[in-house]
Amino acid sequence: MVIEVTEQNFEDEVIKSALPVLVDLWAPWCRPCLMVAPVVDSLAEKYNGRVKFCRLNVDESPRVAARYRIMAIPTLMLFKGGEVVDTVIGAVPERALQPKIEELL
């Protein structure tokens, strides 16, 4: 399951999460974002209970995007212990993300 996060719940869902978190930063007008969404959904199923998956619309939550200096989307950010440990920019295949997620565990 992928949780929709906003500026209001980002702190609780991502920063304070006991689990490692992958955040998919996207916008509805972004074609590559729409291509990466099913990849994130698939990974969320595979790592259910071990990694939290969140999706943040940068148009609706510009402060979070600015805080992390997001210049291009899709951007996938990996958090552990409230800190960014890795960032992937662009629509990448599942096989490129899986090793990065494994490193979080």
N, CA, C and O of each residue as an XYZ file, in Angstrom:
420
protein
N       0.831     -1.180      0.000
C       0.000      0.000      0.000
C       0.883      1.254      0.000
O       1.867      1.325      0.736
N       0.533      2.213     -0.808
C       1.247      3.477     -0.882
C       0.386      4.540     -0.202
O      -0.784      4.713     -0.546
N       0.964      5.241      0.754
C       0.258      6.252      1.529
C       0.455      7.621      0.875
O       1.578      8.008      0.551
N      -0.641      8.341      0.687
C      -0.551      9.710      0.175
C      -0.138     10.608      1.334
O      -0.801     10.635      2.371
N       0.960     11.344      1.158
C       1.393     12.272      2.201
C       1.302     13.704      1.697
O       1.332     13.968      0.495
N       1.191     14.617      2.648
C       1.078     16.046      2.368
C       2.017     16.793      3.309
O       2.689     16.184      4.141
N       2.056     18.100      3.171
C       2.849     18.904      4.102
C       2.387     18.687      5.539
O       3.193     18.747      6.467
N       1.088     18.434      5.724
C       0.530     18.280      7.068
C       0.966     16.995      7.756
O       1.189     17.000      8.967
N       1.095     15.891      7.020
C       1.427     14.623      7.682
C       2.817     14.079      7.320
O       3.163     12.970      7.727
N       3.611     14.835      6.569
C       4.934     14.372      6.137
C       5.821     14.015      7.332
O       6.478     12.974      7.341
N       5.832     14.880      8.326
C       6.667     14.666      9.525
C       6.319     13.336     10.203
O       7.205     12.535     10.502
N       5.022     13.108     10.444
C       4.593     11.890     11.134
C       4.795     10.639     10.288
O       5.268      9.621     10.795
N       4.445     10.700      9.006
C       4.495      9.514      8.151
C       5.910      9.158      7.686
O       6.230      7.981      7.520
N       6.755     10.168      7.476
C       8.079      9.921      6.898
C       9.193     10.100      7.931
O       9.932      9.159      8.219
N       9.312     11.296      8.482
C      10.423     11.615      9.368
C      10.388     10.768     10.647
O      11.425     10.285     11.101
N       9.212     10.593     11.217
C       9.083      9.864     12.489
C       8.801      8.375     12.299
O       8.547      7.674     13.278
N       8.839      7.884     11.074
C       8.520      6.479     10.816
C       9.564      5.546     11.421
O      10.768      5.779     11.310
N       9.083      4.495     12.056
C       9.984      3.469     12.595
C      10.567      2.620     11.464
O      11.649      2.050     11.600
N       9.845      2.544     10.356
C      10.309      1.776      9.190
C      11.075      2.688      8.239
O      10.866      3.901      8.245
N      11.966      2.116      7.416
C      12.533      2.902      6.318
C      11.393      3.327      5.388
O      10.369      2.649      5.305
N      11.577      4.458      4.689
C      10.508      5.009      3.854
C      11.033      5.355      2.470
O      12.111      5.935      2.335
N      10.264      4.997      1.438
C      10.509      5.478      0.085
C       9.398      6.473     -0.226
O       8.215      6.145     -0.138
N       9.793      7.695     -0.593
C       8.818      8.730     -0.946
C       8.919      8.994     -2.445
O       9.986      9.322     -2.963
N       7.793      8.844     -3.125
C       7.671      9.125     -4.555
C       7.132     10.545     -4.692
O       5.961     10.799     -4.409
N       7.988     11.471     -5.128
C       7.567     12.856     -5.348
C       7.146     12.983     -6.801
O       7.921     12.671     -7.705
N       5.929     13.436     -7.028
C       5.336     13.391     -8.360
C       4.364     14.552     -8.560
O       4.126     15.344     -7.648
N       3.816     14.640     -9.752
C       2.724     15.561    -10.083
C       1.870     14.901    -11.162
O       2.396     14.153    -11.986
N       0.571     15.162    -11.172
C      -0.327     14.494    -12.112
C      -0.049     14.808    -13.585
O      -0.415     14.013    -14.451
N       0.577     15.924    -13.889
C       0.878     16.303    -15.277
C       2.186     15.694    -15.784
O       2.519     15.835    -16.961
N       2.924     15.023    -14.912
C       4.258     14.486    -15.232
C       4.147     13.065    -15.789
O       3.852     12.127    -15.048
N       4.383     12.909    -17.095
C       4.278     11.583    -17.729
C       5.246     10.557    -17.122
O       4.821      9.441    -16.823
N       6.528     10.892    -16.929
C       7.429      9.903    -16.306
C       6.973      9.514    -14.898
O       7.196      8.385    -14.461
N       6.333     10.452    -14.189
C       5.813     10.132    -12.854
C       4.741      9.049    -12.941
O       4.684      8.141    -12.112
N       3.899      9.164    -13.958
C       2.835      8.176    -14.148
C       3.415      6.823    -14.532
O       2.818      5.785    -14.246
N       4.588      6.829    -15.183
C       5.250      5.569    -15.548
C       5.876      4.895    -14.330
O       5.908      3.666    -14.253
N       6.372      5.680    -13.383
C       7.044      5.095    -12.224
C       6.047      4.661    -11.142
O       6.385      3.835    -10.293
N       4.843      5.198    -11.160
C       3.848      4.862    -10.133
C       3.586      3.357    -10.014
O       3.559      2.851     -8.892
N       3.389      2.611    -11.117
C       3.160      1.172    -10.968
C       4.382      0.431    -10.413
O       4.238     -0.598     -9.753
N       5.568      0.948    -10.679
C       6.797      0.345    -10.128
C       6.792      0.500     -8.608
O       7.086     -0.447     -7.879
N       6.458      1.694     -8.143
C       6.391      1.947     -6.701
C       5.295      1.091     -6.062
O       5.490      0.540     -4.979
N       4.153      0.980     -6.727
C       3.060      0.145     -6.213
C       3.498     -1.312     -6.078
O       3.186     -1.964     -5.081
N       4.213     -1.821     -7.067
C       4.689     -3.202     -7.043
C       5.683     -3.415     -5.898
O       5.607     -4.414     -5.182
N       6.603     -2.485     -5.731
C       7.576     -2.595     -4.644
C       6.897     -2.508     -3.282
O       7.314     -3.175     -2.335
N       5.857     -1.692     -3.182
C       5.113     -1.568     -1.925
C       4.496     -2.905     -1.529
O       4.447     -3.247     -0.347
N       4.028     -3.653     -2.514
C       3.479     -4.984     -2.232
C       4.575     -5.942     -1.773
O       4.393     -6.688     -0.810
N       5.715     -5.918     -2.466
C       6.822     -6.829     -2.151
C       7.420     -6.581     -0.769
O       7.810     -7.522     -0.078
N       7.489     -5.322     -0.373
C       8.144     -4.973      0.888
C       7.153     -4.570      1.972
O       7.524     -3.902      2.937
N       5.907     -4.970      1.820
C       4.860     -4.647      2.779
C       5.272     -5.067      4.193
O       5.649     -6.214      4.432
N       5.192     -4.114      5.116
C       5.539     -4.402      6.502
C       7.005     -4.201      6.829
O       7.377     -4.168      8.002
N       7.854     -4.063      5.804
C       9.290     -3.868      6.041
C       9.756     -2.480      5.643
O      10.705     -1.948      6.218
N       9.083     -1.888      4.648
C       9.388     -0.540      4.173
C       8.064      0.173      3.957
O       7.114     -0.412      3.436
N       8.004      1.445      4.361
C       6.802      2.246      4.128
C       6.977      2.974      2.793
O       8.053      3.497      2.502
N       5.927      3.003      1.994
C       5.942      3.684      0.701
C       4.937      4.825      0.737
O       3.776      4.642      1.103
N       5.409      6.013      0.348
C       4.569      7.203      0.367
C       4.653      7.912     -0.976
O       5.638      7.789     -1.703
N       3.605      8.650     -1.283
C       3.560      9.434     -2.521
C       3.188     10.870     -2.143
O       2.218     11.099     -1.420
N       3.979     11.841     -2.646
C       3.744     13.243     -2.332
C       3.606     14.038     -3.623
O       4.512     14.046     -4.457
N       2.467     14.705     -3.782
C       2.216     15.549     -4.950
C       2.931     16.886     -4.712
O       2.548     17.639     -3.817
N       3.955     17.180     -5.501
C       4.758     18.387     -5.283
C       3.968     19.670     -5.551
O       4.291     20.717     -4.990
N       2.951     19.605     -6.388
C       2.117     20.787     -6.640
C       1.282     21.138     -5.410
O       1.042     22.312     -5.129
N       0.846     20.122     -4.684
C       0.005     20.339     -3.511
C       0.827     20.550     -2.236
O       0.311     21.067     -1.245
N       2.099     20.153     -2.260
C       2.969     20.275     -1.082
C       4.304     20.908     -1.478
O       5.351     20.274     -1.348
N       4.276     22.147     -1.959
C       5.508     22.767     -2.456
C       6.567     22.999     -1.381
O       7.757     23.040     -1.693
N       6.158     23.151     -0.120
C       7.145     23.387      0.941
C       8.044     22.177      1.161
O       9.242     22.320      1.408
N       7.463     20.990      1.069
C       8.278     19.777      1.222
C       9.247     19.671      0.048
O      10.425     19.370      0.241
N       8.764     19.913     -1.152
C       9.632     19.861     -2.337
C      10.765     20.875     -2.211
O      11.908     20.569     -2.553
N      10.464     22.071     -1.728
C      11.496     23.099     -1.563
C      12.491     22.712     -0.468
O      13.695     22.928     -0.602
N      11.973     22.144      0.605
C      12.834     21.736      1.732
C      13.925     20.762      1.282
O      15.062     20.830      1.748
N      13.564     19.862      0.376
C      14.517     18.855     -0.107
C      15.116     19.225     -1.466
O      15.764     18.399     -2.108
N      14.898     20.461     -1.897
C      15.470     20.992     -3.139
C      15.170     20.103     -4.347
O      16.061     19.775     -5.129
N      13.919     19.726     -4.481
C      13.501     18.887     -5.601
C      13.431     19.756     -6.856
O      12.631     20.688     -6.933
N      14.270     19.442     -7.828
C      14.341     20.223     -9.060
C      13.727     19.491    -10.245
O      13.422     20.112    -11.264
N      13.544     18.184    -10.127
C      12.989     17.378    -11.220
C      12.141     16.270    -10.610
O      12.423     15.770     -9.521
N      11.108     15.906    -11.333
C      10.278     14.780    -10.913
C      10.133     13.822    -12.081
O      10.217     14.248    -13.233
N       9.918     12.551    -11.820
C       9.798     11.958    -10.501
C      11.144     11.918     -9.766
O      12.202     11.713    -10.360
N      11.055     12.120     -8.473
C      12.189     11.917     -7.585
C      11.736     10.929     -6.524
O      10.669     11.078     -5.930
N      12.558      9.926     -6.298
C      12.285      8.938     -5.259
C      13.341      9.134     -4.174
O      14.540      9.021     -4.427
N      12.875      9.426     -2.972
C      13.781      9.645     -1.857
C      13.635      8.512     -0.862
O      12.524      8.100     -0.528
N      14.773      8.011     -0.390
C      14.772      6.933      0.590
C      15.222      7.498      1.925
O      16.287      8.107      2.030
N      14.394      7.287      2.949
C      14.650      7.782      4.297
C      14.878      6.618      5.250
O      14.249      5.566      5.130
N      15.782      6.820      6.191
C      15.970      5.869      7.279
C      16.285      6.679      8.519
O      17.200      7.502      8.512
N      15.537      6.452      9.577
C      15.735      7.220     10.794
C      15.489      8.703     10.607
O      16.118      9.523     11.276
N      14.580      9.061      9.703
C      14.229     10.448      9.475
C      15.180     11.208      8.569
O      14.972     12.392      8.302
N      16.228     10.537      8.093
C      17.228     11.186      7.242
C      17.182     10.618      5.826
O      16.914      9.432      5.634
N      17.447     11.475      4.834
C      17.537     11.014      3.447
C      18.847     10.238      3.300
O      19.922     10.758      3.598
N      18.744      8.988      2.836
C      19.947      8.180      2.643
C      20.252      7.946      1.167
O      21.368      7.561      0.819
N      19.270      8.175      0.299
C      19.493      8.002     -1.139
C      18.381      8.722     -1.896
O      17.274      8.897     -1.387
N      18.697      9.131     -3.113
C      17.733      9.798     -3.983
C      17.906      9.271     -5.401
O      19.027      9.125     -5.889
N      16.795      8.991     -6.047
C      16.799      8.541     -7.440
C      15.919      9.505     -8.225
O      14.764      9.739     -7.870
N      16.476     10.060     -9.293
C      15.720     11.007    -10.116
C      15.401     10.366    -11.455
O      16.275      9.785    -12.100
N      14.143     10.474    -11.870
C      13.722      9.934    -13.154
C      12.954      8.635    -13.010
O      12.928      8.014    -11.947
N      12.334      8.246    -14.105
C      11.562      7.002    -14.134
C      12.534      5.846    -14.333
O      13.111      5.678    -15.407
N      12.704      5.062    -13.293
C      13.639      3.941    -13.340
C      12.879      2.635    -13.164
O      11.809      2.611    -12.556
N      13.433      1.548    -13.697
C      12.754      0.257    -13.564
C      12.896     -0.309    -12.146
O      13.753      0.110    -11.368
N      12.042     -1.255    -11.848
C      12.038     -1.893    -10.529
C      13.400     -2.481    -10.189
O      13.849     -2.395     -9.046
N      14.054     -3.074    -11.174
C      15.352     -3.716    -10.908
C      16.419     -2.709    -10.475
O      17.405     -3.095     -9.848
N      16.240     -1.427    -10.798
C      17.181     -0.396    -10.362
C      16.893      0.057     -8.933
O      17.804      0.479     -8.221
N      15.646     -0.028     -8.515
C      15.268      0.414     -7.172
C      15.433     -0.664     -6.110
O      15.718     -0.368     -4.950
N      15.255     -1.903     -6.512
C      15.255     -2.985     -5.536
C      16.551     -3.049     -4.712
O      16.471     -3.196     -3.493
N      17.741     -2.944     -5.327
C      18.971     -2.991     -4.500
C      19.057     -1.827     -3.514
O      19.577     -1.991     -2.410
N      18.556     -0.664     -3.897
C      18.574      0.488     -2.999
C      17.656      0.260     -1.805
O      17.974      0.655     -0.684
N      16.519     -0.376     -2.051
C      15.586     -0.689     -0.956
C      16.203     -1.743     -0.049
O      16.097     -1.649      1.174
N      16.839     -2.735     -0.632
C      17.494     -3.778      0.167
C      18.547     -3.183      1.104
O      18.730     -3.664      2.222
N      19.229     -2.146      0.649
C      20.242     -1.485      1.498
C      19.616     -0.826      2.722
O      20.289     -0.658      3.740
N      18.356     -0.454      2.643
C      17.672      0.173      3.773
C      17.370     -0.827      4.886
O      17.246     -0.448      6.051
N      17.253     -2.089      4.528
C      16.812     -3.105      5.497
C      17.938     -3.596      6.391
O      17.716     -4.448      7.251
